[in-house]
């Protein structure tokens, strides 16, 4: 399995509230995590780093025994870090509005588990076709699904950065966890909206299809987002050769 990950500040922001990481347990299984903090000066970066470090560290000490048990474990870990973020905000007024999006992909053998909160995304390139595996938990996407906004109106809406689900948003951190079979030549992209709001899906697909090393694909994605304006922090994890890990 080949992994490349990076997070940059972009051209407009003064701080980076994104946080990324990937971790291995003793079975050589891997978990990749991306969080995009919200709340500006109110601790978005703290919420994001707390989420990634906590989930990653818990995974390093976790042993995968079954799909159902691992789903339950992942759900519990996410609920725990959500409670921690809310608890800190309750005791520190300066952090009362901190929250973060979350994308987690947990790889084991020939499959992976995927869950998310917020508008950070996960894409799968399979058979030369790009699929968005996540649905944006954002206010404008909610309006699009109801037919009250079209995609063009959503893209220009003043509410486009408002998420309706996320860590620290509410005490309810219920997540849907899907299990996806891996096929030969599958490629995964996990990214923050700082990338997807700067590059359309056709360009993302074109870059992922490039016959260059994984690290170079990552650099191309981030550079393209910056060249197109870099209005937000830009973070991405590209994972290739998904069947290259040991089978559990």
Backbone as numpy.savetxt, mean C-alpha at the origin, in Angstrom:
# Nx Ny Nz CAx CAy CAz Cx Cy Cz
12.49 -14.45 -5.62 11.64 -13.25 -5.62 12.52 -12.01 -5.62
12.24 -11.09 -6.52 13.00 -9.85 -6.62 12.14 -8.70 -6.10
12.71 -7.90 -5.21 11.96 -6.80 -4.60 12.77 -5.51 -4.73
12.08 -4.44 -5.15 12.68 -3.11 -5.17 11.68 -2.16 -4.51
12.16 -1.31 -3.62 11.26 -0.42 -2.89 11.94 0.93 -2.68
11.14 2.00 -2.78 11.68 3.33 -2.53 10.55 4.30 -2.21
10.88 5.33 -1.47 9.93 6.38 -1.13 10.66 7.71 -1.22
10.09 8.65 -2.00 10.73 9.97 -2.18 9.73 11.06 -1.83
10.24 12.22 -1.56 9.41 13.32 -1.06 8.56 13.97 -2.14
8.96 13.83 -3.42 8.26 14.53 -4.49 8.75 15.96 -4.62
8.07 16.77 -5.44 8.54 18.12 -5.73 7.79 19.22 -4.99
6.68 18.88 -4.33 5.86 19.92 -3.72 5.82 19.86 -2.19
6.03 18.70 -1.61 5.91 18.54 -0.16 7.23 18.86 0.53
7.12 19.26 1.79 8.33 19.55 2.58 8.73 18.38 3.47
7.81 17.43 3.66 8.10 16.23 4.45 7.57 15.01 3.71
8.07 13.85 4.09 7.60 12.60 3.50 6.80 11.84 4.55
5.50 11.69 4.30 4.63 10.97 5.24 4.37 9.54 4.80
4.97 9.11 3.69 4.87 7.71 3.27 5.91 6.88 4.03
5.61 5.60 4.16 6.56 4.70 4.81 6.37 3.32 4.20
7.47 2.64 3.88 7.40 1.33 3.24 8.37 0.37 3.90
8.13 -0.90 3.68 9.06 -1.90 4.19 8.67 -3.30 3.74
9.64 -4.20 3.72 9.33 -5.60 3.49 10.18 -6.43 4.45
9.57 -7.51 4.94 10.14 -8.27 6.05 10.00 -9.76 5.76
10.91 -10.55 6.34 10.88 -12.00 6.18 10.76 -12.66 7.55
10.07 -13.82 7.58 10.06 -14.60 8.81 11.04 -15.76 8.67
11.11 -16.62 9.66 12.10 -17.70 9.63 11.80 -18.75 8.58
10.58 -18.73 8.01 10.22 -19.66 6.95 10.57 -19.11 5.56
11.18 -17.93 5.55 11.53 -17.24 4.31 10.30 -16.74 3.57
9.18 -16.63 4.27 7.99 -15.98 3.71 8.20 -14.46 3.85
7.57 -13.70 2.97 7.78 -12.26 2.96 6.46 -11.51 3.09
6.52 -10.37 3.75 5.40 -9.45 3.80 5.88 -8.09 3.32
5.12 -7.47 2.42 5.43 -6.14 1.92 4.34 -5.19 2.40
4.75 -4.00 2.89 3.80 -3.08 3.53 4.08 -1.66 3.05
3.00 -0.95 2.72 3.10 0.46 2.37 2.03 1.24 3.13
2.43 2.38 3.67 1.49 3.25 4.39 1.72 4.69 3.96
0.63 5.39 3.72 0.66 6.80 3.33 -0.05 7.60 4.41
0.73 8.28 5.25 0.17 9.00 6.37 -0.65 10.20 5.96
-1.72 10.45 6.71 -2.55 11.63 6.49 -2.60 12.43 7.78
-2.92 13.70 7.65 -2.99 14.54 8.84 -1.97 15.65 8.82
-1.12 15.67 7.76 -0.16 16.76 7.64 0.73 16.85 8.87
0.77 18.03 9.46 1.62 18.24 10.62 1.12 17.48 11.83
-0.08 16.89 11.71 -0.65 16.15 12.83 -0.27 14.68 12.84
0.95 14.39 12.47 1.50 13.06 12.72 1.24 11.99 11.70
0.93 12.34 10.45 0.74 11.31 9.44 1.95 10.42 9.27
3.14 11.01 9.34 4.36 10.23 9.20 4.54 9.26 10.36
4.10 9.68 11.55 4.21 8.81 12.73 3.28 7.62 12.59
2.03 7.87 12.17 1.07 6.78 11.99 1.57 5.79 10.94
2.12 6.29 9.84 2.60 5.41 8.77 3.76 4.55 9.23
4.74 5.15 9.90 5.90 4.38 10.35 5.51 3.39 11.44
4.59 3.78 12.33 4.10 2.85 13.35 3.48 1.62 12.71
2.65 1.83 11.69 1.94 0.73 11.05 2.90 -0.25 10.39
3.82 0.28 9.59 4.74 -0.60 8.86 5.66 -1.35 9.81
6.25 -0.64 10.77 7.19 -1.28 11.68 6.51 -2.32 12.58
5.32 -2.00 13.06 4.63 -2.94 13.95 4.24 -4.21 13.21
3.59 -4.06 12.06 3.15 -5.24 11.31 4.36 -6.06 10.86
5.40 -5.38 10.38 6.59 -6.08 9.92 7.29 -6.83 11.04
7.45 -6.19 12.19 8.12 -6.84 13.31 7.32 -8.02 13.85
6.00 -7.87 13.87 5.17 -8.99 14.30 5.31 -10.17 13.34
5.41 -9.88 12.06 5.52 -10.95 11.07 6.85 -11.69 11.20
7.90 -10.99 11.50 9.21 -11.64 11.63 9.20 -12.74 12.68
8.31 -12.63 13.65 8.22 -13.63 14.72 7.02 -14.56 14.56
6.37 -14.51 13.39 5.18 -15.32 13.17 5.49 -16.51 12.28
4.89 -17.65 12.59 5.05 -18.86 11.80 3.73 -19.17 11.09
3.78 -19.27 9.77 2.58 -19.58 8.99 2.26 -21.06 9.10
1.04 -21.36 9.55 0.60 -22.75 9.67 -0.55 -23.08 8.71
-1.44 -22.12 8.52 -2.57 -22.35 7.62 -3.07 -21.01 7.11
-3.85 -21.05 6.02 -4.40 -19.83 5.45 -5.34 -19.15 6.43
-6.27 -19.92 6.99 -7.27 -19.31 7.87 -6.64 -18.72 9.12
-5.67 -19.43 9.69 -5.02 -18.90 10.89 -4.24 -17.62 10.57
-3.60 -17.59 9.40 -2.82 -16.41 9.03 -3.73 -15.23 8.74
-4.88 -15.46 8.13 -5.85 -14.38 7.94 -6.29 -13.79 9.28
-6.55 -14.66 10.22 -6.97 -14.20 11.55 -5.85 -13.42 12.22
-4.62 -13.93 12.08 -3.46 -13.24 12.67 -3.31 -11.86 12.06
-3.38 -11.76 10.74 -3.19 -10.47 10.07 -4.29 -9.49 10.47
-5.52 -9.97 10.53 -6.62 -9.11 10.95 -6.41 -8.58 12.37
-5.96 -9.45 13.26 -5.74 -9.04 14.65 -4.60 -8.02 14.75
-3.52 -8.24 13.99 -2.38 -7.32 14.02 -2.80 -5.93 13.54
-3.61 -5.88 12.50 -4.07 -4.59 11.98 -4.98 -3.90 12.99
-5.86 -4.65 13.64 -6.71 -4.06 14.68 -5.87 -3.52 15.84
-4.81 -4.25 16.19 -3.96 -3.82 17.30 -3.25 -2.50 16.99
-2.68 -2.38 15.80 -1.96 -1.14 15.49 -2.94 0.01 15.31
-4.13 -0.27 14.83 -5.15 0.78 14.74 -5.47 1.32 16.13
-5.64 0.43 17.09 -5.92 0.85 18.47 -4.77 1.67 19.05
-3.53 1.27 18.73 -2.37 2.01 19.24 -2.32 3.42 18.67
-2.61 3.56 17.38 -2.59 4.88 16.74 -3.66 5.78 17.35
-4.86 5.23 17.54 -5.95 6.00 18.14 -5.61 6.38 19.58
-5.03 5.45 20.31 -4.69 5.70 21.72 -3.68 6.84 21.85
-2.67 6.85 21.01 -1.69 7.93 21.06 -2.35 9.27 20.74
-3.23 9.27 19.75 -3.92 10.50 19.38 -4.81 11.03 20.48
-5.38 10.14 21.28 -6.25 10.56 22.38 -5.47 11.23 23.50
-4.20 10.85 23.64 -3.38 11.39 24.74 -2.43 12.49 24.31
-2.39 12.78 23.02 -1.53 13.86 22.53 -2.33 14.67 21.52
-2.75 15.84 21.91 -3.62 16.66 21.07 -2.99 16.98 19.73
-1.66 17.10 19.70 -0.99 17.44 18.44 -1.07 16.28 17.43
-1.40 15.08 17.91 -1.48 13.91 17.04 -2.90 13.39 16.90
-3.86 14.20 17.30 -5.25 13.73 17.37 -5.84 13.36 16.02
-5.31 13.91 14.94 -5.87 13.63 13.61 -4.99 12.71 12.77
-3.98 12.12 13.39 -3.09 11.30 12.57 -3.77 9.99 12.16
-3.51 9.60 10.93 -4.05 8.37 10.37 -3.16 7.97 9.20
-3.45 6.82 8.63 -2.64 6.37 7.50 -3.40 5.35 6.67
-3.12 5.34 5.38 -3.59 4.26 4.52 -2.71 3.04 4.79
-3.08 1.92 4.20 -2.30 0.71 4.41 -2.53 -0.26 3.26
-1.45 -0.84 2.75 -1.53 -1.98 1.84 -0.57 -3.04 2.36
-1.06 -4.27 2.48 -0.24 -5.37 2.96 -0.37 -6.55 1.99
0.77 -7.06 1.55 0.80 -8.28 0.73 1.70 -9.28 1.43
1.14 -10.43 1.79 1.87 -11.46 2.53 2.03 -12.67 1.62
3.28 -13.01 1.29 3.58 -14.07 0.33 3.94 -15.36 1.04
3.36 -16.46 0.57 3.73 -17.76 1.11 3.51 -18.82 0.03
4.58 -19.49 -0.35 4.47 -20.50 -1.40 4.03 -19.90 -2.71
2.97 -20.47 -3.30 2.50 -20.03 -4.60 1.26 -19.14 -4.50
1.14 -18.40 -3.40 0.00 -17.51 -3.24 0.38 -16.32 -2.35
-0.51 -15.33 -2.33 -0.29 -14.25 -1.39 -1.62 -13.72 -0.88
-1.58 -13.18 0.33 -2.74 -12.52 0.92 -2.61 -11.03 0.69
-3.74 -10.39 0.43 -3.74 -8.95 0.17 -4.85 -8.29 0.97
-4.52 -7.19 1.63 -5.52 -6.38 2.30 -5.11 -4.93 2.24
-6.09 -4.01 2.38 -5.75 -2.59 2.33 -6.83 -1.75 2.99
-6.43 -0.55 3.33 -7.32 0.49 3.85 -6.89 1.81 3.21
-7.84 2.57 2.69 -7.50 3.86 2.10 -7.33 3.80 0.60
-6.59 4.78 0.05 -6.48 4.90 -1.40 -5.10 4.57 -1.95
-4.24 3.97 -1.14 -3.02 3.39 -1.71 -3.43 2.11 -2.44
-2.65 1.72 -3.42 -3.11 0.66 -4.32 -2.14 -0.51 -4.48
-2.70 -1.60 -4.98 -1.90 -2.74 -5.41 -2.35 -3.14 -6.81
-1.37 -3.28 -7.71 -1.63 -3.70 -9.09 -0.94 -5.04 -9.35
-1.56 -5.84 -10.21 -0.98 -7.10 -10.66 -0.83 -7.06 -12.17
0.39 -7.28 -12.64 0.62 -7.44 -14.08 0.65 -8.93 -14.38
-0.34 -9.39 -15.15 -0.44 -10.81 -15.47 -0.81 -10.95 -16.95
-0.05 -11.76 -17.65 -0.29 -11.97 -19.09 -0.33 -10.64 -19.85
0.60 -9.75 -19.49 0.76 -8.45 -20.15 -0.42 -7.51 -19.92
-1.28 -7.83 -18.93 -2.41 -6.97 -18.61 -2.33 -6.50 -17.17
-2.55 -5.20 -16.96 -2.48 -4.62 -15.63 -3.87 -4.65 -14.98
-3.93 -5.21 -13.77 -5.17 -5.27 -13.01 -4.99 -4.51 -11.69
-5.94 -3.65 -11.36 -5.93 -3.02 -10.04 -6.65 -3.95 -9.08
-5.93 -4.45 -8.08 -6.49 -5.42 -7.15 -7.23 -4.77 -5.98
-6.98 -3.50 -5.75 -7.60 -2.80 -4.63 -8.64 -1.80 -5.13
-9.56 -1.48 -4.25 -10.57 -0.45 -4.52 -10.30 0.72 -3.59
-10.23 1.93 -4.13 -9.93 3.10 -3.31 -11.00 3.33 -2.25
-10.59 3.36 -1.00 -11.51 3.71 0.09 -11.44 5.23 0.28
-11.94 5.95 -0.73 -11.91 7.41 -0.69 -13.32 7.95 -0.86
-13.51 9.17 -0.41 -14.84 9.77 -0.49 -15.28 9.96 -1.94
-14.35 10.43 -2.78 -14.74 10.66 -4.18 -15.02 9.35 -4.91
-14.29 8.28 -4.59 -14.58 7.00 -5.22 -15.94 6.47 -4.79
-16.29 6.74 -3.54 -17.63 6.39 -3.05 -18.70 7.11 -3.88
-18.46 8.38 -4.18 -19.41 9.14 -4.99 -19.45 8.66 -6.43
-18.29 8.24 -6.96 -18.24 7.69 -8.32 -19.06 6.40 -8.40
-18.89 5.54 -7.40 -19.62 4.28 -7.41 -21.13 4.50 -7.29
-21.53 5.60 -6.62 -22.95 5.92 -6.50 -23.49 6.64 -7.74
-22.59 6.99 -8.65 -23.00 7.68 -9.86 -23.17 9.17 -9.70
-22.68 9.72 -8.57 -22.83 11.15 -8.31 -21.67 11.98 -8.84
-20.56 11.31 -9.18 -19.41 11.96 -9.81 -18.91 11.06 -10.92
-18.36 11.67 -11.98 -17.66 10.86 -12.97 -16.16 10.89 -12.64
-15.38 9.98 -13.21 -13.95 9.92 -12.86 -13.20 11.23 -13.07
-13.56 12.00 -14.10 -12.88 13.28 -14.36 -13.19 14.28 -13.24
-14.45 14.32 -12.81 -14.83 15.21 -11.71 -14.14 14.79 -10.41
-14.03 13.49 -10.20 -13.38 12.98 -8.99 -11.91 13.39 -8.95
-11.25 13.34 -10.11 -9.82 13.66 -10.17 -9.54 15.11 -9.82
-10.51 16.00 -10.08 -10.30 17.42 -9.81 -11.01 17.91 -8.54
-11.67 17.00 -7.84 -12.43 17.37 -6.66 -11.52 17.80 -5.51
-11.98 18.79 -4.74 -11.24 19.23 -3.56 -11.23 18.15 -2.47
-12.11 17.15 -2.62 -12.23 16.08 -1.62 -11.46 14.82 -2.02
-10.64 14.92 -3.07 -10.02 13.72 -3.61 -9.04 13.04 -2.65
-8.54 13.77 -1.66 -7.59 13.18 -0.72 -8.24 12.68 0.56
-9.57 12.75 0.64 -10.27 12.33 1.85 -10.52 10.82 1.79
-9.99 10.08 2.75 -10.21 8.64 2.80 -11.32 8.32 3.79
-12.08 7.27 3.49 -13.18 6.88 4.38 -12.82 5.66 5.21
-11.69 5.03 4.90 -11.15 3.94 5.71 -9.66 4.14 5.85
-9.14 3.79 7.02 -7.71 3.91 7.24 -7.39 3.60 8.69
-6.13 3.39 8.99 -5.72 3.21 10.37 -5.78 4.55 11.08
-6.43 4.60 12.23 -6.57 5.84 12.97 -7.82 6.62 12.61
-8.55 6.18 11.59 -9.76 6.89 11.16 -10.91 6.61 12.11
-11.05 5.36 12.53 -12.10 4.99 13.48 -11.65 3.75 14.24
-12.39 3.41 15.28 -12.05 2.23 16.07 -12.34 0.94 15.32
-13.10 1.04 14.23 -13.42 -0.13 13.41 -12.36 -0.30 12.33
-11.50 -1.28 12.49 -10.44 -1.53 11.51 -10.63 -2.89 10.86
-11.90 -3.23 10.59 -12.19 -4.50 9.90 -11.62 -4.44 8.48
-10.96 -5.49 8.08 -10.36 -5.53 6.75 -10.83 -6.77 6.00
-10.94 -6.63 4.69 -11.18 -7.78 3.83 -9.84 -8.31 3.37
-9.62 -9.60 3.54 -8.35 -10.22 3.17 -8.62 -11.24 2.08
-8.01 -11.03 0.93 -8.18 -11.96 -0.19 -6.91 -12.79 -0.36
-7.08 -14.00 -0.86 -5.95 -14.88 -1.15 -5.88 -15.08 -2.66
-4.73 -14.81 -3.24 -4.57 -14.81 -4.69 -3.48 -15.80 -5.09
-3.81 -16.68 -6.01 -2.82 -17.64 -6.52 -1.83 -16.93 -7.43
-0.58 -17.28 -7.31 0.47 -16.70 -8.14 0.69 -17.56 -9.37
0.82 -16.90 -10.52 1.11 -17.59 -11.76 2.49 -17.17 -12.27
3.12 -17.99 -13.12 4.44 -17.63 -13.65 4.42 -16.25 -14.30
5.46 -15.48 -14.06 5.67 -14.15 -14.64 4.77 -13.06 -14.06
4.01 -13.37 -13.02 3.25 -12.32 -12.34 4.20 -11.27 -11.77
3.72 -10.03 -11.76 4.50 -8.93 -11.19 3.55 -8.04 -10.39
3.99 -7.62 -9.22 3.13 -6.86 -8.33 3.70 -5.46 -8.10
2.81 -4.49 -8.06 3.17 -3.11 -7.73 2.28 -2.64 -6.59
2.89 -2.20 -5.51 2.20 -1.57 -4.40 2.65 -0.12 -4.37
1.70 0.83 -4.29 2.12 2.22 -4.42 1.15 3.17 -3.72
1.66 4.35 -3.41 0.84 5.41 -2.83 0.19 6.22 -3.93
-0.78 7.06 -3.56 -1.48 7.84 -4.58 -0.60 8.94 -5.16
0.54 9.20 -4.54 1.49 10.13 -5.12 2.03 9.64 -6.45
1.96 8.34 -6.66 2.36 7.77 -7.94 1.16 7.69 -8.89
0.04 7.15 -8.41 -1.09 6.88 -9.30 -1.80 8.15 -9.76
-1.66 9.26 -9.02 -2.27 10.51 -9.47 -1.38 11.26 -10.47
-0.17 10.77 -10.65 0.77 11.39 -11.58 0.97 10.56 -12.84
0.65 9.26 -12.79 0.86 8.38 -13.94 -0.42 7.58 -14.18
-0.87 7.50 -15.42 -2.07 6.71 -15.70 -1.71 5.23 -15.81
-2.73 4.39 -15.80 -2.52 2.94 -15.79 -1.78 2.44 -17.03
-2.02 3.06 -18.17 -1.34 2.62 -19.39 0.17 2.80 -19.27
0.58 3.91 -18.68 2.01 4.17 -18.51 2.61 3.23 -17.47
1.86 2.99 -16.40 2.34 2.04 -15.39 2.55 0.67 -16.03
1.58 0.23 -16.82 1.70 -1.07 -17.48 2.90 -1.10 -18.41
3.10 -0.04 -19.16 4.22 0.01 -20.10 5.55 -0.11 -19.38
5.68 0.57 -18.25 6.94 0.52 -17.50 7.17 -0.87 -16.91
6.12 -1.46 -16.34 6.27 -2.79 -15.74 6.60 -3.84 -16.79
6.17 -3.62 -18.02 6.46 -4.56 -19.10 7.87 -4.40 -19.66
8.55 -3.36 -19.27 9.89 -3.09 -19.80 10.83 -4.25 -19.46
11.68 -4.59 -20.37 12.64 -5.68 -20.14 13.92 -5.13 -19.50
13.73 -4.64 -18.29 14.84 -4.10 -17.50 14.75 -4.68 -16.10
15.80 -4.58 -15.30 15.76 -5.10 -13.93 14.66 -4.44 -13.08
14.22 -5.17 -12.08 13.14 -4.70 -11.20 13.46 -3.33 -10.60
14.68 -3.14 -10.14 15.05 -1.87 -9.54 14.94 -0.72 -10.54
15.27 -0.99 -11.79 15.18 0.06 -12.80 13.72 0.40 -13.11
12.82 -0.59 -13.09 11.40 -0.33 -13.27 10.89 0.61 -12.18
11.31 0.33 -10.94 10.91 1.18 -9.82 11.38 2.61 -10.03
12.63 2.77 -10.42 13.17 4.10 -10.66 12.42 4.81 -11.78
12.06 4.09 -12.82 11.32 4.68 -13.93 9.95 5.17 -13.48
9.27 4.39 -12.66 7.95 4.79 -12.16 8.05 6.06 -11.32
8.99 6.09 -10.39 9.12 7.25 -9.51 9.58 8.48 -10.29
10.52 8.30 -11.19 11.00 9.44 -11.99 9.88 10.00 -12.86
9.04 9.12 -13.43 7.94 9.58 -14.27 6.94 10.39 -13.45
6.64 9.92 -12.23 5.71 10.66 -11.36 6.28 12.03 -10.99
7.56 12.09 -10.74 8.20 13.37 -10.43 8.22 14.28 -11.67
8.52 13.71 -12.81 8.55 14.50 -14.05 7.18 15.08 -14.38
6.12 14.37 -13.97 4.77 14.84 -14.24 4.25 15.83 -13.19
5.12 16.21 -12.27 4.73 17.22 -11.28 5.12 16.89 -9.86
5.15 15.61 -9.51 5.54 15.22 -8.16 4.78 15.95 -7.08
3.45 16.00 -7.18 2.65 16.82 -6.27 2.57 16.26 -4.86
2.91 14.99 -4.69 2.81 14.35 -3.37 4.03 13.47 -3.17
4.16 12.91 -1.98 5.18 11.91 -1.75 4.92 10.73 -2.69
5.98 10.10 -3.16 5.85 9.01 -4.13 6.54 7.77 -3.56
5.77 6.70 -3.40 6.32 5.47 -2.84 5.84 4.27 -3.62
6.71 3.29 -3.78 6.33 2.10 -4.53 7.19 0.92 -4.12
6.59 -0.26 -4.22 7.29 -1.53 -4.06 6.96 -2.37 -5.29
7.98 -2.80 -6.01 7.80 -3.66 -7.17 8.35 -5.04 -6.83
7.53 -6.07 -7.07 7.91 -7.43 -6.71 7.79 -8.30 -7.95
8.89 -8.95 -8.29 8.99 -9.76 -9.51 9.34 -11.20 -9.16
9.17 -12.11 -10.12 9.49 -13.52 -9.89 8.85 -14.03 -8.61
7.52 -13.88 -8.54 6.81 -14.19 -7.29 6.92 -15.65 -6.89
7.17 -16.51 -7.84 7.30 -17.94 -7.53 8.74 -18.32 -7.19
9.57 -17.31 -7.00 10.97 -17.60 -6.69 11.23 -17.92 -5.24
10.21 -17.73 -4.37 10.41 -18.01 -2.95 10.21 -19.49 -2.66
10.71 -19.94 -1.53 10.54 -21.34 -1.13 9.06 -21.62 -0.87
8.61 -22.81 -1.22 7.22 -23.18 -0.96 7.11 -23.63 0.49
6.04 -23.19 1.14 5.84 -23.57 2.55 4.95 -24.79 2.65
